[in-house]
Amino acid sequence: MIEEAMNLLEIRPMKSNDFTAVQRIWNESVNQGEVLYYPLTEEYFEKKFIKNAGCEPENLLAAEMDNQIVGFIHGVAPETFPLAKSGCAYLTCMLVDAAHRGRCVGKALLETLKTQMKARGAHTLYISSLNPVNLDWRTKT
């Protein structure tokens, strides 16, 4: 089953028409209490992932299966912002649609991002609250 799913999975740069699906996945994760982010709006997404210094469109990846977006990942490449440690990339976020978890979607997204970051000179991929994208966190209520 997992191998079948992997054959149908495409990891590619996110397109502008993917936003609605990404927003749904993000906000479902927020509403389920799985992440401490605020709900995603188009304005917030553009501010943090498109217009943010150091964010490059090729580092925002979507996972597509059967013409449906089932996950996404974002990372920041080495040397793209002033405080980056040499050779270090940063994982900003990765979310997979609940119905597609356990099918290696997250693994495929992460491996693709790692490959891209290695090609940019990264030897380390950090997961840190000090990520340059600086996503806003909310307290759990």
Disulfide bonds with the S-S distance in Angstrom:
none
